[in-house]
């Protein structure tokens, strides 16, 4: 099978497509023919080995060989002990610390974060939602303790995590302010944002508005900068585990205004399965849709990484893993 290999940390050029042995499922595993995966900012960070703390999960000296952690595809074979899935099931989800979704096939334990794909979305859309919504949901619900009627600001609202965050915040019944660039204002409005701020023209921290949750989905701000824009017991959340956010979390423990970070990718598969089931319900109710900025073939993964690293992608960068 074809797969993307990465044998050292570095720029997009360290990603190489090669033929490798197709996996065989063990007794408790399913073999999934991957139709689509995603390149996210986190994939670029892992490829570079930055921040260094991430190497404790991806490899101190060199990275795990096949990158990628979300997928959508078809169960091609099952081990003899598998009970959750049968051959032919259309599935989506996350491989977690196993990674290895930048390939045509993957073998995973049936207890990993795998769920039946909703029938009203494509494989490409399912992969995109696996990345964006599986990140945004625990940030907002578990860390932010999101509640109906709150005021929520999403910074980076047009990116892969941001588009899901806007829709999920509306699903939870909040008043949503979305921050994005001029070219994406209409897109973000179409996702349900009550107010949109163009960051190229206005700094949201200088408007005097107060929010119960500020979720920086692109890690372009800081707790210190956003603190005065939080309500008296508001929380600032960011997706990147920098030294700054760790210090802010410590300092905010002495204040009613809090800073938070969550390693959503490291949650237990059982927790992710519950989230996938909830997301499937929301998707089937047509209250959550995927936004795909560009599609790439497996041979174009280098280009996908370069596109993501521009910092201006719209929605998700989806990779089609099978020969088209």
N, C-alpha and C positions, 0 to 999 in steps of 0.2 A: 504494500500500500504506500501511497505518498504521504509524507509528513514533513512538517517544518522542524528542523533541528537547530539547536542553539548550544554551542559548545563553549562559549565564553561570553562574558558580559561586554557590552559595547553598543554601538549604533545599529541602525536597521540592517546594515550589511552583514551582521553576524548571523542573520537568519538565512538558513539554507534549506531548500527543498530536496529531499532524498527519498529513495525507496527503502522502506524498512519492513520487517516482518509483521504481517497482520496478526493481531492478538487473537488468542483462543480463550473463550470464557471458561472460568473455573466453575465448580459445582454451584456456587452461590452468585455467579456473575451473569450479566447480560452483555452481549456483543452488540454495540450500536453502530450502525452505519451513519456517520455524521453527515448531515446535509448542509448545515450552516453553523458558523461560530462567529465570534466578534473580536475585533481588536479594540480594546479600551485603553484609557490613559494608564491604568494599572498594569496592563501588559507591557507598555513601553517602559514604565518604571522598573518592572521586574527584569526586563531585558537588559537594562543598564545596571541593575543591582543597586538602585537608589530609591529611598534612603537605605543606608547600609543595614539597618535593622531588619529590612525585608529579607536579607540573605540568610537569616536564621531559618527561613521557611523555604527558600528557593535554592539554597546552596551557598556556603561561605566562599568557596574558591571559584566554582563554576556553577552555572544554573542547571536546573533540571532540563533534560534534553528537548522535550517537546512542550512548547508553551501552550497557553490558552486554558480557560477554565469554564466556559459556558458552551452549550451546544443545543442543537435540535436535530433530531434524526429518527431513524427507524430501527426497532429491535430486529436484528437479523438472526440471532441465535440466543438460546438461554441454557444455563447450566441445569443439571438435573434437580437441584434443590430450589430453584427459583419459583416463587409463587405469585409475586406482584405483577409480573409482566409475561406476555406471550409473544411469540414471533409475529412480526407485522405491526406491533403497537407503535404509534407515532408518539415520540416522547421529547421532552426538553428539560433543561436543568443545568446543574453545575457539578463539575468533577472535583471541586474543592482543592485540597492540597495535592491530589493526584495530577492535576493539570492535564496536559496531553490532548487537548481538543483541537489543536491545529493539525489535524490529520483526518484521513478518510474513515478510520474506525477507532473505537475505544472500547475496552472491556472494563466494566465497573461492577462493583458489588450492587446487588439489587437494593441494598439499604442506603446507597448514596442518594444525593439530592436529585432524584429523577421523578418526573410526573408525566402523566398523559397530556399531550399537547391539546389545547382547546381546538375544536374543529373550525372555529371561525377566524383562525389566523394561519399564516404560512409558516414554513420552517424558518425563513429569514426573520419574520416578525417575532417568532418564539425565541430565537437566539438573542435578538435585541432586548426583549423584555427580560430574559434570564439575566442579562448583565445589569441593565439599568434599574429595574424594579426590585430585584433581589437585594440590591444595595440600598435603594431609597427607602424601602419599607421598614427595615429594622431601625434605620436612623431616625425616621419620623415617629414611628409607633413606640419603639422600645427606649430609645435614648431621649427623644423629644417629648414623649408622653403626650402626643398630639391629641387635642380634644376639639369637639365641635364648637364653633364660634371663635376660636383663636385666630390671631393674625400671624400669618406665616410668610416669611420672605425666602425665596429660592434664588440664590446667586448662581449663575451659570445655568439658567433655566432651559436653554436650547440644546444642551449637551446630552450625552447618553444617559446619565443619571438624572439630570435636571428635568428632562421631558417626562420621565416617570414620576419624579418628585412632585411636579406641578399637579399631575392628574391624581396622584394618591392623596395629596393634601386636600384637593377638592372632594375626593371620595369620602374623606373623614369629616367633611363639612366645615372647613376653615375658609377664611378670607385670605386669598393668595396674592401676594405681590411677587412678580417674576422679574428678574434682572437679566438682560441679554443685550446683544448688539442690535444695531438698527435693522439689519437684514432679516432678523428672526422675530421681529415684533409680532407680525401677523400670525406666524406659526404658534407662538406661545399663547397668544389670545385664543387661538382655535382649540387649545388644550384646556381652556377654562380659567386662565388667570384673570383675576378681577382687576388687576392693575399691572402695567408693564413699565419698567424703568429702563431706558436706554443708557447703558453704562458709559457709552462714548460721549454722552452729553451731560449726564448727571451722576454725582456720587451719592448713592442712597444713604450713606452714613451722615450726610450733611442736610438731610431733609427734615430732621426733627421728628420723624415717625418712630413709633415704638412697636416692636414685634415680640410675640411670645416665643417664636422659634425663628432663628436665622440659620438656614441650612446652606452652607457654601459647598455646592456640589463640584466645584472646580478648584477649591483651595487657593483662591486668589485674594482673600482678605485675611483678617486675623481677629482674635477675640478682643484684643485691646482696641482695635479700630472700630469694632462693631458694638462694644459694650454699651455705649450710650444710646444705641438704637434698640436695645433690649428692654422689655417691660421689667417691672420690679423683680419678677421671678422668672425671667426669660432665659433661654438657653441658646448658645451658639454651637453649631455642629459643623465639622469639616471632615473631608474624606481622606486627608493625607496625614500620616502619623509623624509630623515634624517635631523637632525639639521645642519649637514655639508653642504648639498646641499642648504638648505634655506639661510644659511649665504653666500655661494658662489654666489647664485642668486642675493643677495643684493649687494655684493661687485662688481660683474661683471656688474652691472648696470652703473658703472662708467668707464667701459672699452668696447672696440669694441669686444673683445672676451667675449662670454656670457656663462652662465650656465643655464640649464633649467630642469624643472620637470613638468609633467602633470598628473593629477589625471584622467586618461583616463576612468576609470570605472565609474566616476561620471558625464560624459557628458550626455547631454539630449538624450533620446531615439531617437528623430527625427534625431540627428546627427549620431547616431550609425546605424540607418536604411540606411541612405545615404552611409555610409561606407560599410555596408553589401552588398548593391547593387553594389558598385564599386568592392568589393572583389569577388562577384559572377562573374562579367564580366571578371576579371583577371583569376579566377579559370577556367572558361569555355574556356578561350584562352590558357589553360595549361601553364600559366606563374606563377602559385603559387600552391604549393603542400604541403600537411601536412607531417610532420615527426613524427612518433609515436615510442617512445622508448620502452614503455611497456604498456600492458593492464591489468586492474584489474577488478574484479567483485565488486559489491557494498559492499559485505561482506569484501572485502580486502582494503577498503579505508584507514584503519590504515597503511597498508603496502605501499600504494601509497604515503601517506604523508612522511613516513620514506624514501622512495626511492627519493622523490623530495628533501628532506632535506640533502641528501648526497652531493648535489651540483654538481653531475656528471651525471645528466639525459641527455639523448639524445632526442631532440625534446620534445614532450608532453607525459605526463602520462595520459592515457585515462581510464575512468571508464565506464564499461558496466553496465547499471543500471537495465536491465531486467534480469529475470532468463534465463540462457543460456542452 
